[in-house]
């Protein structure tokens, strides 16, 4: 089979289309496929532009919501665009922990090391614990 580089806009092309798991085959002219591809490129460009604007809107509403005298309108806009009115905050917390543990009296132990190695601090629900440290340990 010899390949040619001659362009034929009326060349018929058969291609596979999968819709909802069903496979069909369509035949179209090359120039129709080229038109569809150009429309897809324009649509993709418009979609990217829209997503950029949506991101700006999302950031703007999140930034001004708390101090806005018109929170009701911002809430409606956020609802229309599916924008959650949330923000991520960083926190530092001081927690006092007390408890008991068994230690082998015939072995030496370092309470700080044992706590640091065996104490688990984790968040629940919307709270995420990224790190923790053991600063002060006293045996009672």
VEXLUM-963785 format. One record per residue (C-alpha): z, x, y. Coordinates in steps of 0.2 Angstrom, whole numbers, padded with zeros to 4 digits, always signed. Layout:
VEXLUM-963785
ZXY/...
end
This chain:
VEXLUM-963785
+0000+0000+0000/-0005+0007+0017/+0006+0005+0032/-0003+0002+0048/+0004+0003+0066/-0008-0010+0073/+0002-0023+0082/-0002-0041+0078/+0007-0054+0087/+0001-0068+0076/+0007-0059+0060/+0016-0072+0049/+0033-0065+0044/+0044-0073+0030/+0063-0070+0032/+0079-0076+0024/+0090-0088+0033/+0108-0092+0026/+0116-0107+0033/+0133-0113+0026/+0130-0103+0011/+0113-0110+0008/+0098-0098+0007/+0081-0104+0014/+0066-0094+0019/+0056-0097+0035/+0039-0091+0040/+0035-0088+0059/+0023-0079+0069/+0029-0062+0075/+0028-0067+0094/+0039-0082+0090/+0052-0070+0083/+0050-0058+0098/+0054-0073+0109/+0069-0078+0100/+0075-0060+0100/+0073-0059+0119/+0082-0075+0121/+0096-0069+0110/+0098-0053+0120/+0099-0063+0136/+0112-0075+0128/+0122-0060+0122/+0122-0052+0140/+0127-0069+0147/+0141-0071+0134/+0147-0053+0138/+0147-0058+0156/+0157-0074+0153/+0170-0065+0142/+0172-0052+0156/+0175-0067+0168/+0187-0075+0156/+0197-0059+0154/+0198-0058+0173/+0204-0076+0174/+0216-0074+0160/+0224-0059+0169/+0224-0068+0186/+0233-0083+0179/+0246-0073+0170/+0249-0062+0185/+0251-0076+0198/+0259-0090+0187/+0277-0086+0189/+0276-0085+0209/+0264-0099+0212/+0269-0114+0221/+0255-0123+0211/+0260-0120+0193/+0254-0137+0187/+0236-0133+0192/+0237-0116+0184/+0244-0124+0169/+0229-0136+0168/+0217-0122+0170/+0225-0111+0157/+0225-0126+0145/+0206-0129+0148/+0202-0111+0144/+0215-0109+0130/+0224-0096+0140/+0242-0093+0133/+0255-0091+0148/+0264-0077+0140/+0267-0059+0144/+0273-0044+0134/+0289-0036+0141/+0297-0020+0135/+0316-0020+0133/+0331-0009+0129/+0346-0016+0121/+0363-0010+0117/+0370-0016+0101/+0387-0013+0093/+0387-0014+0074/+0402-0014+0063/+0402-0014+0044/+0408-0006+0028/+0401+0005+0015/+0406+0014-0001/+0407+0033+0000/+0411+0045-0015/+0427+0053-0011/+0423+0068-0022/+0407+0071-0011/+0406+0076+0007/+0397+0064+0018/+0391+0063+0036/+0394+0045+0042/+0381+0047+0056/+0367+0053+0044/+0372+0039+0032/+0370+0026+0045/+0354+0033+0052/+0347+0034+0035/+0353+0017+0029/+0354+0006+0044/+0340-0006+0047/+0336-0014+0064/+0322-0027+0064/+0316-0041+0075/+0314-0059+0070/+0301-0071+0077/+0294-0065+0093/+0305-0050+0095/+0298-0034+0089/+0309-0018+0087/+0299-0003+0089/+0312+0010+0087/+0331+0012+0086/+0344+0027+0087/+0361+0029+0082/+0371+0037+0096/+0389+0035+0092/+0398+0033+0076/+0417+0031+0073/+0426+0029+0056/+0439+0016+0059/
end
